[in-house]
């Protein structure tokens, strides 16, 4: 178990302050979109992600490797190598394993072991659909972050997340937000996923959960509006904090040529600066 006093929430607070950024860079290494120099190489996925990390590390508050992109390519060992590299070289930047796990407690014990001990992640995304006993195993790891799906950025999220919960009649995503903030967060390390594609729902979640951190996907390739996202998710009187606003493909694949790293950095700078500007509005 992790005994560090430097918890996920403390890491985030420190990163927001020292980096001056709410940008989270996601690693979604699609082998068909990698620059030619990495295609077919035994450690091409790791080397590509390492290059992206090195050119964006001063611009971000978090890194977020997406598990499926590694596992589908039998690249779990490269993911281990990447997370080890990130933790060694950039220990001040939290690493979120985006795996969206959700299963019974005995199985969740192993998913937690995978996330926090095999990969050394500082936080992991989880699906709350099966209830608190499936989330509790992750909370046993003192100081580790547990980021619960709440209002996701995909269009189909509304199929279930907008269903009304009885007896209150509130949408399911709001009920999840209340459970996470009021019942589940004894550790103080729970956060929520709320998509940038739905700024009105971001604002509603923020009103429910107070200053709980939000992981916000959906800007960049998914088209979420930066100004609307920042306005909706900001913590009153604490500009530049409260959100990890993720961009993956728009940064990773800004160029497929030899200039891929510089293009990725340029895209990250533009996004970081747009987020900063939005906090001043």
N, C-alpha and C positions, 0 to 999 in steps of 0.2 A: 504494500500500500504506500501511496505517496505521503510523506510526512513533512514536506516542504511548507514553510510558512508563507511562501510566495504563491498565493492562490491564483486561480484563473482570473477572478475578478480584479485582484490586485495587479496582475500582469496587464490586463486591459487598461485599467486606469493609468498605469505607468506609461503604456504605449501611446495612449491618446495624448498624454502630456508631452512625452519626449519626442514623438514622431510628428506631432501636429497633424494627425491624419486619422480619418475614419475609414480609409480604404482597406479592404481585405482582398488579397489576390488569391484566386482559386486556381488549383492545378487540375486541369481536365485534359490530360495528354492523349489526344486522339491520334493514333499512329498514321492515319491517312492525311492529317493536317500538319504533321511535324515537318520542319525544314528538311530538305533532302539529306543533309549531313548527318542527321540522326536516324533516318529510316533504316531498319534492318540491323542496326548496331545492337550488340548484346545488352549494353546499358544505355541505349539511346534515350529512353524515357527519363531515366535519372539525370543524364547529362543535360537534356533540354530543360527540365524543371530546375536544375541547379543554376543554369545560366539565367533563367527568368528570376529566380530568387535573388541572385547576386545583383541584378540591375534594378530591382524594385525594393530591396530591403529597407532603404532609407525613406520609403514613401508610404509604408503600410503600417496598420495596427495589428494585422494578423495574416497568417497564411492558412489556406484551406485546401489540402489535397482531397480529391473526390475518389473514394475507395474503388468504385466500380471501374473507373478508367484504368486503374492499375491491375485489378484482379482479372479483368477480361483478357488482358494481354499476358497473363501469368507473370506479372511484374510486381508481385507482392514484395519480393526481396529488394527491388528497386525502391519501393515505397518505404521500406524499413531504412534503406540507406539514405533516402531523401530526408525523412523525419530526423534521423540521427544527425545529418549534416546541418539541418536548420536549427536544431536544438544546440548544437555545438558552436556554430558560427554566429547565430542570431538569438541568443538565449533570452533577450528582452522582448522578442516577438512571439506571442502565443501561436501554437499550431493546433488547428481544429481538424480532426478527422471527420470528414463528411461521409458518414456511412448509413445514417438514418435507420439504425437498428431498432427492432421492436419484437421481443419474444418473451416467453415465460421466464420467471426469475432464474431458474437453474441454467437455462441457456444464456440469459443475459449476463450471468456471472462470467461466462466465457467470452462473450462479446466485449465486456468491460476489460477483461484481462488482455484481449487482443488490442484494444484501443490504447490502453494506458501503459501496458507493460511491453507488449511486442513492438508497438509503434511509438510509444513514448509521447503520445499526444497530450496536449494540455486540456483539450475538450473534445467532445464527440456529439454528433447530432443523433437524436433518438426520436422514435415515433411513439406517441403516447396512447395510441388507440387501444392497447390492451391493459391500460391502467397503471397505477403507481407501483405495484409490485414488480413490474417489468422495468421500471426506471430506477428503483431503489438500489440494485446492485452497482450501478455506476456511481451513486452517491457515497458508497462505502470508501471510495478513493478520495481521501481528504484533500481538498483544494482543487480537485479536477472539475472542469466545467461540464455541465450537461445541458445541451441546447435542444429544446423540445420543439418539434414541429407544431405550429399554431395556425398561421394563415399563409399558405404556400403560394409561390409566385405563378404556378401553372394554372391555365384556365380550368382544368378539371377539378382543381381544389374545391371549387364551389359546390361540386356534387354532394359532398358530405359536410364541409366546414360551415356551410350556411344553413344546415338543418337546425331547426329550433329545438332547444333542449327544454323538457318539462321538469318542474312546473313553472320555471321562470320565463320560458319562451325566448330566451336569448340564443343567438347563433352558437353553434358548437365551438367555433374558434374562440369566442369570448369566454365561454365556460372553461375551455382549456387554459386560457390566459389566467383566469381567476384561480383555478386549481394550482397552476404552477406558482403563482405569486403568493397565495394565501395558505395553501395546504402542503405543498411539496418542498418549499424552498428553505427548509431549516438550515441547510448548509450555506445558504447565500451564494451558491455557485450555479444556480439554474438561470438559463437565458432562453429566449424564444426565437424561432424563425418566423419572420413576417415578410412577405414579398413586396418589393418596391413597385410592383405592378398594381398594387392596391393601396394607395396612400391614405384613403379614408379609413381603411381598416387598421393601418399602422397607427394613426392618431387615436383610434378607439382603444387599441391594445395598450398604447402608451398611457392613456388615461386610467386603465385598469391596473397596470403593473408598476406604476411609479418609475423609479430609475433603473429597473431591471435592464440589462443589456439586451439589445436586439441584433440578431444576425439577419441582414437584409440582402437576399439575392434579388436579381431581376433588373439591375441597371445594365448598361452595355448591350449585349446581344439580345436580351429579352425586352429592351426598350423602356424600362422604368425611368421616370422623370426624376432627375437628381434634386431639383429645387423642391418639388412636391414631397419627395421622400424625406429630405432633411427637415423641412418644415413640420411634417407630420410626426417624425420620430425623435425630434430634439428633446432634451431634458431642459425644462425651463431654468434659466439663469446658469446653465452649464453648457455653453456652446462648444461644439467639437467633441462631445462625448456621448455615450449611450448607444452608439450604433457601430456595427462592423458591416460596412456596406460593400458587398462582394461584387467583383467583376472577374470573370474567368476568360472566356473565349475572346472578348474584345481586346484584351491585353495579350494573352498568349499568342494569338494568331494575327497580330497587327501586321506582320509581314511573314511570308514563308521563305524569304530569301536569306542571303548571308547577313543582312542587316536586321534579322529578327529580334535580336536582343535590344538594339537601340530603338527599334520601332516599339517594342513592348514597353521599354522605359518611357518613351514619349507618350504612349497611350496612358500609362499609369500616372505620369505627371499631370496630363490634362484632366484625368478623372479626379485625382487628389485635389488639384487646384479648384475644380468645379465644386467639389464637396466643401472645400474651405470657403469659397465665395458664397455658397448657399447658406452657410451658417451666419453670414453677416447680413442677410436680407431680412 
